[in-house]
């Protein structure tokens, strides 16, 4: 399934609406924001599951989803969300089916800290992989500073394989008081 820039932006908008619909939990602002961030990843996982529904080769890994635990022994694999194609082989002794990743379609990282250092550290994870598509989601920068934020990530993005997207959504602490304004950029090589 090929994604256009419009498809990616729509996916982010639908994810944001879904994440905001979850009830808040936590007694402090920090805990509420942490749970909202977790809800973002959960909603993003669910949106990708909808997009690839019915394709038995596709697996989507994330901390909030244990559907891969039986076959892989884990929920999350290297990234906040990882979308990949899998295949199987029989084990050498017991002839049980073992699964392996044969192609990575999406690597997704989210970092909502308001500093470029934290963002770049997480963005580096996208450089490490072979996905056809990479998505980094960050908090919206203050007006007038988006370009400088992009300039910090741009050198690392040049070393990524595949298409590299940057989505900016409101910081989890601003979800109650903000419009659903999603920004999206594509890093061109």
N, C-alpha and C positions, 0 to 999 in steps of 0.2 A: 504494500500500500504506500503510495507516494503522498507526501504532504506538501502542500503549498504554504507560502507565508501566511495566507489567509486562514488556512486550516490550523496552523500552529497558533495564531492569535485567537481563533475561535475556541480551540482547546483550552487555552489559558483563561479565557473569559468564562467558559463553562466550569472549569476547575475552581476559579475564584468564587463564583456564585455558590457552588456546592460547598466549598470549605467554609464560607461565611454562614451557611445554613446550619452547620453543626452547633450545638449548644456550647457556650463557653464553660470551662471548668478551671478551677484554681482560685486561690484566695489572694494572691498577689498579682500585680500587673505582669511581673516576669513569668509567673506560672501560666497565666492566661495566654500571654504571647507565645510561650513555648508550646502550649496545647494547640493554639491556632496554627503554628508552624507545622506541627505534626498532622493536623487536620488537612493542611495544604497538600502534604505529601500523600496522605491517604486519598484525598479527592483526585489528585493527579493520577495516581495508580488506577483508580476506578475509571477515570476518563479514558486512559489508554486501554483498559480492558474492554470498554465499550467499542472503541475504534477497531480492535482486533478480535472482537467476539466471533467465535465460530472457527477460528484458525487454530487447529490443534498443535501446530508447530511452534506457535508463539507462546512465550512465557514472560511474565512481568514480575520482576522481583522488587520488593520494598519491605521495609521493616513492619509495616502495618498489615501485610498480607501473608498468611502462612500457607497458601495453596501450593507452594513449591517445596515445602518442608519434607514431605514424604519422599520425593524423588531426588532432592538435592541436599537435604539436611540443614537447610537454612531458609530464611525469609529474604534477607537483603544481600545483595552481591555487589560490593564495591561502590555503588552509587545510591543516592536517595531512591531513584527509580531506574531500573534497567529493563529494557525491552529487547528480547532476543528470540532467535529461532533455535530450536533444539532438535537433536536427533538422539537415537539410542543405539546401544551396542550390548551384546550379552556378556555378562561377567565371565571370567576365565574358568572359574571352578563351579559355581552353582547355576550358571546360565541365567541369572536374573538380569532383567533389563536395567542398564545403567544409562543415565542421560548425560549428554554433554552439549555445550553451546557451540553451534556451528556458524552463527552469524549474529552480530550485535546491530540492532536497528536504531536504538535510542539509548543514550546515556544522559541522565538528568541529575543535576545538582541544584540545590536551593540554598541560598545564604542570605538571611535577612538583616545581618549586622549592617550598621550604617558606616562601615569603613571599607576602603578598597583593599586593605591588607587581608582581611578575612575573606573577602570575595575572591581575591586572586588565589589564595591558598586553596579554596574549594574548586575554583575554576581549573586549577592544575590537574585535578582528577579527570577532567574531560580530555586533556592532552594525552593522558596515559592510555586511552582506549582506542578501539578500532571502529566504533559505531559509525554508521552512515549519517546519523543525525545526532547532534549534541545540543542540549538545551540547558542554559544556565538561567536561573530565576533569582532575581535580587529585588530588594526594596527599591522603590522609586527614589531616585536622587532628588535633592532639592532643586527647585527651578533654577535653570542656568548652569547646573553642574553636571548634567547628564553627559555632555560631550567629554568632559574630563574623566568621568567614570569609565566611559567607553575606551578612552585612550589608555587607561591602565590595563584593561583586559585585551586590547587589540594585539599587542605583541605575542601573547600566549596563544591567542586564537589562530594566529598564522601557522602554528605548529600542530593544530588539530587536523585530523583527517575528517572528511565528510563536511556536511553543512552544519554551521555553528550559529545557533540562535541565542539571543539574549532577551529574556522577558523581564520587564519590570512591573511589579504590582505594588500596591500600597503596603507599607510595613504592617505586620499583624497588629501592632498597637494602634493603628489608624483605621482599622476595618469598620468600626462603628460610625466613624465620622467622615467617610470619604465616598466619592463617586467610584464606580467600578471601572476606572480608567486604567487600561492595560496598555503598556508600550512594548513594542517588539522591534528588534533590530536583527539583521542578518550580517554576520561578519563575512565580507567578500575577500577572497584570496587574491 
